[in-house]
Amino acid sequence: MPKKVEAPKVKMVKITQVKSAIGYSKVHKATIRALGIHRMHETVEQVDTPTLRGMLRKVANLVDVVEE
């Protein structure tokens, strides 16, 4: 009987918008929307990928990131 192989755990990141994007460039606002955030103090969970890390680096002053 074959043994069950467990899938590797996927790292998740919780992202919360803590500062308004008003007064910032359209690129910053678009990045916030692409992260799935629609309003202040909203928290979303995303899979931790290099692409996501680049997006978070761009708007680091607007969001709070918690790794799980």
Residue pairs with C-beta under 8 A, 6 or more apart in sequence:
10 47
10 48
11 47
11 48
11 67
11 68
12 45
12 46
12 47
12 48
12 68
13 45
13 46
13 47
13 48
13 52
13 56
13 65
13 66
13 67
13 68
14 43
14 44
14 45
14 65
14 66
14 67
14 68
15 35
15 37
15 43
15 44
15 45
15 46
15 56
15 63
15 64
15 65
16 41
16 42
16 43
16 63
16 64
16 66
17 32
17 37
17 39
17 40
17 41
17 42
17 62
17 63
17 64
18 40
18 41
18 62
18 63
18 64
19 61
19 62
19 63
20 40
20 62
21 28
21 29
21 32
21 59
21 62
24 62
27 58
28 58
28 59
28 62
31 55
31 58
31 59
32 59
32 62
32 63
34 55
35 44
35 46
35 52
35 55
35 56
35 59
35 63
36 44
36 46
37 44
37 63
46 52
48 67
56 63
56 65
